[in-house]
Amino acid sequence: MLMLIGALLLGVLAHRSEATEFQIVWVTIGDAETSKGEGPPRAGRHLFMAADLTEMALKQIAVAKVEVTPEINSVAVGEKFCLTSLKMVATQPNRSPVKLAPLSVSVRQDHRDALGLERTADDICIHPSAAGEYPIRFTSVLPAADGTIRGAQIFIRVTEPTALNP
């Protein structure tokens, strides 16, 4: 009888442990780079090299803020949305823009398949296959003056095609 109670208790504890161990995992899907000025940003694979980052670090360029707009983007299932259509701005502590600021782009691992990622050297696009809301994070590769890392997050709201086009 005591063994039966112990086994049941162990089973309840194991089940409770499994339920509380959910963890969101973010995976890097590519790079982005703020524009040189008026042009669009860049996104894709391997946009910057270690030498580029070293040069910016030696110039003591710090990123105090990252802004990506619009923050909420609506698309229908099956439509294509590319990151170069966004406005990406990184600023220094004195609020001046950081031209060609290197950013890392990441999505939730459990959303990766539904987003239908298309990554090339020139852009990162999504071709979503399921309705839902999907966050995308942009994280500065250059630290802020205090050593912390700054970033921004946008949301892709994907609806069924009939919901956008009644």
Secondary structure, DSSP 8 states (H G I E B T S, - for coil): -HHHHHHHHHHHHHHHHHHT-----EEEEEEEE--SSSS--EEES--S-HHHHHHHHHTT----EEEEE-SEEEEETT--EEGGGSEEEEE-TTS-B-TT-EEEEEEEGGGHHHHTEEE-SS-EEE---S-EEEEEEEEESS--TTS---EEEEEEEEE-HHHH--
